[in-house]
Amino acid sequence: MVVDTSAVLAVFFEEPHGKWAAEQMNRHAGELRMSTVNLAETLILIRDRQPQLADELEERLWTSGLRFVAPDADQARTAATARLTFPLNLGDCFAYALARAENVSIMAVDADFEKLDVPAVTP
């Protein structure tokens, strides 16, 4: 299962769907992965929103059990097509591309993923 930035941030920032996202991550531990594009997005947003907790939150991210996957050229092409086909931001496009490449679902707290042609796990 691909973990979108929105799910990680919901957990870290104790947002309304944070408990649900944490439960999903625990339930699917060992099979979770994240695009390194989403990793960069997560790191940026952690530093932007919670600079005083950034080091602690980053450590939680590094030790979360997520497998970080760098996109290849095929994923870049899939992400570009997704951007023009679906109303997704850049990070979401790479979560989608990784899910397509690895034939798995996407976990997100963002309803945008429910409109895609890959399975989405949302609250």
MARDOBA-693910 format. One record per residue: x, y, z of N, C-alpha, C in turn; residue in one letter. Coordinates in nm, 2 decimals. Atoms other than C-alpha are relative to their C-alpha. Layout:
# MARDOBA-693910
KEMAR,npx,npy,npz,capx,capy,capz,cpx,cpy,cpz,residuo
KEMAR,X,Y,Z,X,Y,Z,X,Y,Z,A
...
//
This chain:
# MARDOBA-693910
KEMAR,npx,npy,npz,capx,capy,capz,cpx,cpy,cpz,residuo
KEMAR,0.08,-0.12,0.00,0.00,0.00,0.00,0.09,0.12,0.00,M
KEMAR,-0.07,-0.13,0.00,0.12,0.35,-0.09,-0.06,0.09,0.10,V
KEMAR,0.04,-0.09,-0.10,0.10,0.60,0.19,0.02,0.14,-0.06,V
KEMAR,0.00,-0.14,0.04,0.01,0.96,0.08,0.05,0.09,0.11,D
KEMAR,-0.05,-0.10,-0.10,0.16,1.26,0.25,-0.12,0.04,0.10,T
KEMAR,0.11,-0.04,-0.08,-0.19,1.35,0.38,-0.02,-0.10,0.12,S
KEMAR,0.02,0.10,-0.11,-0.21,1.03,0.59,0.11,0.02,0.11,A
KEMAR,-0.11,-0.02,-0.09,0.13,1.08,0.75,-0.02,0.13,0.08,V
KEMAR,0.02,-0.13,-0.07,0.06,1.45,0.83,-0.12,-0.01,0.10,L
KEMAR,0.11,0.02,-0.09,-0.28,1.35,0.98,0.04,-0.06,0.13,A
KEMAR,-0.05,0.07,-0.12,-0.10,1.12,1.22,0.09,0.10,0.08,V
KEMAR,-0.09,-0.08,-0.07,0.18,1.36,1.31,-0.06,0.12,0.06,F
KEMAR,0.06,-0.13,-0.05,-0.03,1.67,1.35,-0.13,-0.02,0.07,F
KEMAR,0.12,0.03,-0.07,-0.32,1.49,1.52,-0.12,0.06,-0.06,E
KEMAR,0.12,-0.05,0.07,-0.57,1.59,1.26,-0.12,-0.09,0.02,E
KEMAR,0.12,0.08,-0.03,-0.93,1.46,1.26,0.01,-0.15,-0.05,P
KEMAR,-0.01,0.13,0.04,-0.84,1.15,1.06,0.13,-0.07,0.04,H
KEMAR,-0.13,0.05,-0.04,-0.51,1.09,1.23,0.00,-0.14,0.06,G
KEMAR,0.02,0.13,-0.07,-0.63,0.80,1.45,-0.03,-0.10,-0.10,K
KEMAR,0.03,0.10,0.10,-0.78,0.63,1.15,0.12,-0.04,-0.08,W
KEMAR,-0.12,0.03,0.08,-0.46,0.67,0.95,0.10,-0.08,0.07,A
KEMAR,-0.09,0.08,-0.08,-0.25,0.54,1.23,-0.04,-0.15,0.01,A
KEMAR,0.05,0.14,0.00,-0.47,0.23,1.26,0.02,-0.07,-0.13,E
KEMAR,-0.03,0.06,0.13,-0.44,0.17,0.89,0.15,-0.03,-0.02,Q
KEMAR,-0.15,0.02,0.01,-0.06,0.21,0.90,0.04,-0.12,0.09,M
KEMAR,-0.03,0.11,-0.08,-0.05,-0.04,1.19,-0.05,-0.13,-0.06,N
KEMAR,0.06,0.11,0.06,-0.28,-0.28,1.01,0.08,-0.05,-0.12,R
KEMAR,-0.07,0.04,0.13,-0.07,-0.28,0.69,0.15,0.01,0.02,H
KEMAR,-0.15,-0.01,-0.03,0.28,-0.25,0.86,0.07,-0.11,-0.08,A
KEMAR,-0.08,0.10,0.07,0.54,-0.43,0.65,-0.03,0.01,-0.15,G
KEMAR,0.03,-0.01,0.14,0.37,-0.35,0.32,-0.01,0.15,-0.05,E
KEMAR,0.02,-0.14,0.03,0.38,0.03,0.33,0.12,0.06,-0.07,L
KEMAR,-0.10,-0.07,0.07,0.57,0.24,0.09,-0.04,0.14,-0.04,R
KEMAR,0.03,-0.14,0.03,0.60,0.61,-0.01,0.10,0.04,-0.10,M
KEMAR,-0.08,-0.05,0.10,0.73,0.78,-0.31,0.10,0.11,0.07,S
KEMAR,-0.09,-0.10,-0.06,1.04,0.99,-0.23,-0.04,0.14,-0.04,T
KEMAR,0.06,-0.13,0.02,0.85,1.28,-0.39,-0.09,0.04,0.12,V
KEMAR,0.09,-0.02,-0.12,0.59,1.24,-0.11,0.09,0.02,0.12,N
KEMAR,-0.09,-0.02,-0.12,0.88,1.21,0.14,0.04,0.14,0.00,L
KEMAR,-0.04,-0.14,0.00,1.01,1.55,0.03,-0.11,0.09,0.04,A
KEMAR,0.11,-0.09,-0.03,0.67,1.70,0.05,-0.03,-0.01,0.15,E
KEMAR,0.03,0.02,-0.14,0.62,1.55,0.40,0.11,0.08,0.08,T
KEMAR,-0.11,-0.06,-0.08,0.96,1.68,0.52,-0.02,0.16,-0.01,L
KEMAR,0.03,-0.14,0.02,0.88,2.03,0.38,-0.11,0.05,0.09,I
KEMAR,0.12,-0.04,-0.08,0.54,2.04,0.55,0.03,-0.01,0.15,L
KEMAR,-0.04,0.01,-0.14,0.68,1.92,0.88,0.07,0.12,0.05,I
KEMAR,-0.08,-0.11,-0.04,0.94,2.19,0.89,-0.08,0.13,-0.01,R
KEMAR,0.08,-0.12,0.01,0.69,2.45,0.78,-0.10,0.02,0.11,D
KEMAR,0.11,0.00,-0.09,0.40,2.36,1.01,0.04,-0.01,0.15,R
KEMAR,-0.04,0.03,-0.14,0.59,2.24,1.32,0.15,0.00,0.02,Q
KEMAR,-0.15,0.00,0.00,0.95,2.36,1.31,0.06,-0.04,0.14,P
KEMAR,-0.05,0.03,-0.14,0.99,2.32,1.69,0.00,-0.16,0.02,Q
KEMAR,0.01,0.15,-0.01,0.90,1.94,1.65,0.06,-0.07,-0.12,L
KEMAR,-0.04,0.06,0.13,1.06,1.88,1.31,0.10,-0.11,0.02,A
KEMAR,-0.10,0.11,-0.01,1.36,1.67,1.43,-0.07,-0.12,0.06,D
KEMAR,0.07,0.12,-0.06,1.13,1.45,1.65,-0.09,-0.07,-0.11,E
KEMAR,0.09,0.06,0.10,0.87,1.41,1.37,0.08,-0.07,-0.12,L
KEMAR,-0.08,0.06,0.10,1.14,1.34,1.11,0.05,-0.14,0.05,E
KEMAR,-0.04,0.12,-0.06,1.28,1.07,1.34,-0.11,-0.11,-0.01,E
KEMAR,0.11,0.09,0.01,0.94,0.91,1.36,-0.02,-0.05,-0.14,R
KEMAR,0.01,0.03,0.14,0.92,0.92,0.98,0.10,-0.11,-0.04,L
KEMAR,-0.11,0.09,0.04,1.26,0.75,0.94,-0.02,-0.14,0.06,W
KEMAR,0.01,0.12,-0.07,1.17,0.48,1.19,-0.14,-0.06,-0.01,T
KEMAR,0.14,0.04,0.02,0.81,0.43,1.07,-0.02,-0.14,-0.06,S
KEMAR,0.02,0.12,0.08,0.87,0.12,0.86,-0.04,0.02,-0.14,G
KEMAR,0.03,-0.02,0.14,0.78,0.29,0.54,0.12,-0.03,-0.09,L
KEMAR,-0.10,0.02,0.10,0.98,0.18,0.24,-0.01,0.12,-0.10,R
KEMAR,0.00,-0.11,0.09,1.08,0.49,0.04,0.05,-0.04,-0.14,F
KEMAR,-0.03,0.05,0.14,1.08,0.44,-0.34,0.02,0.13,-0.09,V
KEMAR,-0.03,-0.11,0.09,1.24,0.68,-0.58,-0.07,-0.03,-0.14,A
KEMAR,0.07,0.02,0.13,1.04,0.73,-0.90,0.10,-0.01,-0.12,P
KEMAR,-0.08,0.01,0.12,1.18,0.62,-1.23,-0.07,0.07,-0.12,D
KEMAR,0.06,-0.08,0.12,1.11,0.76,-1.58,-0.14,-0.04,-0.03,A
KEMAR,0.13,0.05,0.02,0.80,0.54,-1.62,-0.10,0.07,0.10,D
KEMAR,0.08,-0.07,-0.10,0.66,0.68,-1.30,-0.02,0.14,-0.02,Q
KEMAR,0.01,-0.14,0.03,0.74,1.03,-1.40,-0.11,0.02,-0.12,A
KEMAR,0.10,-0.01,0.11,0.54,0.97,-1.72,-0.14,-0.02,0.05,R
KEMAR,0.13,0.03,-0.06,0.25,0.82,-1.53,-0.05,0.12,0.09,T
KEMAR,0.03,-0.12,-0.09,0.26,1.12,-1.28,-0.05,0.11,-0.09,A
KEMAR,0.03,-0.11,0.09,0.25,1.37,-1.57,-0.14,-0.03,-0.06,A
KEMAR,0.14,0.03,0.05,-0.05,1.19,-1.73,-0.10,0.02,0.10,T
KEMAR,0.10,-0.01,-0.11,-0.23,1.18,-1.40,-0.03,0.15,0.03,A
KEMAR,0.02,-0.14,-0.03,-0.18,1.55,-1.35,-0.09,0.06,-0.10,R
KEMAR,0.09,-0.05,0.10,-0.35,1.62,-1.68,-0.14,-0.07,-0.01,L
KEMAR,0.12,0.07,0.01,-0.62,1.36,-1.63,-0.09,0.02,0.13,T
KEMAR,0.07,-0.01,-0.13,-0.71,1.40,-1.26,0.04,0.13,0.06,F
KEMAR,-0.04,-0.13,-0.07,-0.72,1.71,-1.04,0.09,-0.03,0.12,P
KEMAR,-0.09,0.03,-0.10,-0.41,1.61,-0.84,0.12,0.10,0.01,L
KEMAR,-0.12,-0.08,-0.01,-0.12,1.81,-0.70,0.12,-0.09,-0.04,N
KEMAR,-0.12,0.07,0.04,0.24,1.70,-0.78,0.03,-0.12,0.09,L
KEMAR,-0.03,0.11,-0.09,0.29,1.49,-0.47,-0.10,-0.12,-0.02,G
KEMAR,0.11,0.10,0.03,-0.05,1.31,-0.53,0.03,-0.08,-0.12,D
KEMAR,-0.02,0.07,0.13,0.05,1.23,-0.89,0.11,-0.10,0.02,C
KEMAR,-0.10,0.10,-0.02,0.36,1.05,-0.76,-0.04,-0.11,0.09,F
KEMAR,0.06,0.11,-0.08,0.17,0.86,-0.50,-0.08,-0.09,-0.09,A
KEMAR,0.07,0.08,0.10,-0.06,0.75,-0.78,0.09,-0.08,-0.09,Y
KEMAR,-0.09,0.07,0.09,0.23,0.66,-1.01,0.06,-0.12,0.07,A
KEMAR,-0.06,0.11,-0.08,0.39,0.44,-0.74,-0.11,-0.11,0.02,L
KEMAR,0.10,0.10,-0.01,0.06,0.27,-0.68,-0.03,-0.08,-0.13,A
KEMAR,0.01,0.07,0.13,0.02,0.20,-1.05,0.11,-0.09,-0.03,R
KEMAR,-0.12,0.08,0.03,0.38,0.08,-1.08,0.00,-0.13,0.08,A
KEMAR,-0.01,0.12,-0.09,0.35,-0.16,-0.79,-0.13,-0.08,0.02,E
KEMAR,0.13,0.06,0.00,-0.02,-0.25,-0.84,-0.05,-0.02,0.14,N
KEMAR,0.05,0.00,-0.14,-0.12,-0.16,-0.49,-0.10,0.12,0.02,V
KEMAR,0.09,-0.11,-0.03,-0.37,0.07,-0.33,0.07,0.12,0.06,S
KEMAR,-0.05,-0.12,-0.07,-0.32,0.42,-0.19,-0.08,0.03,0.12,I
KEMAR,0.07,-0.04,-0.12,-0.40,0.52,0.16,0.02,0.15,0.02,M
KEMAR,-0.01,-0.15,-0.02,-0.49,0.89,0.21,-0.12,0.04,0.08,A
KEMAR,0.12,-0.06,-0.06,-0.72,1.11,0.41,-0.07,0.10,-0.09,V
KEMAR,0.04,-0.09,0.10,-0.78,1.31,0.10,-0.10,-0.07,-0.10,D
KEMAR,0.11,0.06,0.09,-1.10,1.23,-0.10,0.04,0.00,-0.15,A
KEMAR,-0.04,-0.01,0.14,-0.92,1.32,-0.43,0.03,-0.14,-0.05,D
KEMAR,-0.05,0.13,0.05,-0.79,0.96,-0.45,-0.12,-0.09,-0.03,F
KEMAR,0.11,0.09,0.03,-1.14,0.81,-0.46,-0.05,0.01,-0.14,E
KEMAR,0.04,-0.02,0.14,-1.18,0.94,-0.82,0.09,-0.07,-0.10,K
KEMAR,-0.10,0.05,0.08,-0.88,0.75,-0.95,-0.03,-0.15,-0.05,L
KEMAR,0.02,0.13,0.05,-0.85,0.42,-1.14,0.09,-0.10,0.07,D
KEMAR,-0.06,0.09,-0.08,-0.65,0.26,-0.86,-0.07,-0.01,0.13,V
KEMAR,0.07,0.01,-0.12,-0.79,0.13,-0.53,0.05,0.11,0.10,P
KEMAR,-0.03,-0.10,-0.11,-0.80,0.40,-0.25,-0.06,-0.05,0.13,A
KEMAR,0.05,0.03,-0.14,-0.83,0.34,0.12,0.00,0.14,0.07,V
KEMAR,0.02,-0.14,-0.06,-0.98,0.66,0.27,-0.10,-0.02,0.11,T
KEMAR,0.10,0.01,-0.11,-1.18,0.73,0.58,-0.14,0.02,-0.04,P
//
